[in-house]
Amino acid sequence: MPATPDPPEPRPTLRDALRAVPVTVLAAVSLGGVIGSLARYGLLLALPPEPGRFDLAVFTANTLGGLLIGALMVAATEIAPGRRHLRPFLGVGVLGGFTTFSTYIVGIGSAAAADAALLAVAYAFATIAAALTAAALGMRATRAIARRRR
Amino acid sequence: MTLLLVALGAAVGAPARFLTDLVAAHYLGRAMPWGTLAVNTAGSGLAAFLAVAATGPAWTALLSIGFCGALTTFSTLSWETLRLAEDGRWRRAAANIALNLAGGLTAGLAGAALARLLGY
């Protein structure tokens, strides 16, 4: 697998790059995506979104997903690197499936369509601020825990 | 049944995002997370189309919640933006958020407009 982000001059073809992806990694991403998406669907059932109201389910999924991705990526890259399926399964799969950008965009649009322009703007920026803050907190907390254990 | 449709859509959407990221990085490099921008834009367009087209609960479960929900991501967007900021690339971090928001909203408007154009 080409691990270097920017391969040097004689770089592999796209076909080689795609062929180098182990099937087990794709399966881990797919299975993780199913688990994360079902969890998000459960959240939607628990907190059903209503037009013209703040979509708490998607906001919660995206904020919680941010917190967990911050923690996971620090754990996977700085604490326990070299686990081949950890990031594909938990990061790309579960958390990628749990969080959503499309429903977030549709939520902004439906708030705007319900003549709630202020809600649309507030929802748009509150989600970004909360997800980024949560991810930063997840990273810091995980680093602090790792330092204490050493 | 609905659970199965959400799972089926997600089983395809998540690896599609993973592969799109590889293809985008292959052609455009990793200075900016182009792959995430691509899936978030495309998924927002399709989801907005489906929201207006209101194709029924089964299609919503399969395509909107399952496929588009898993194809797009907020967690990776947050992580990649923070990484740019941590590296001191504040302008790129801000541009990443702005591009995803602009791309998603533009694609969403286009998807909704297309659905109305088709008579939904």
Interface residues (C-beta under 8 A of the other chain):
Chain A: P5 D6 L14 A17 L18 V21 L26 V29 S30 L31 G32 G33 V34 G36 S37 L38 R40 Y41 L44 A61 N62 G65 G66 L68 I69 G70 M73 P88 G91 V92 G93 L95 G96 G97 F98 T99 T100 F101 S102 T103 Y104 I105 V106 I108 G109 S110 A124 T127 I128 A131 L132 A134 A135 A136 M139
Chain B: T2 L3 V6 A7 G9 A10 A11 V12 G13 A14 P15 R17 F18 L19 L22 V23 A25 H26 Y27 G29 R30 A31 V39 N40 G43 S44 L46 A47 A48 A51 A61 S64 I65 G66 C68 G69 A70 L71 T72 T73 F74 S75 T76 L77 S78 W79 T81 L82 I97 N100 L101 G104 L105 A107 G108 L109 A112
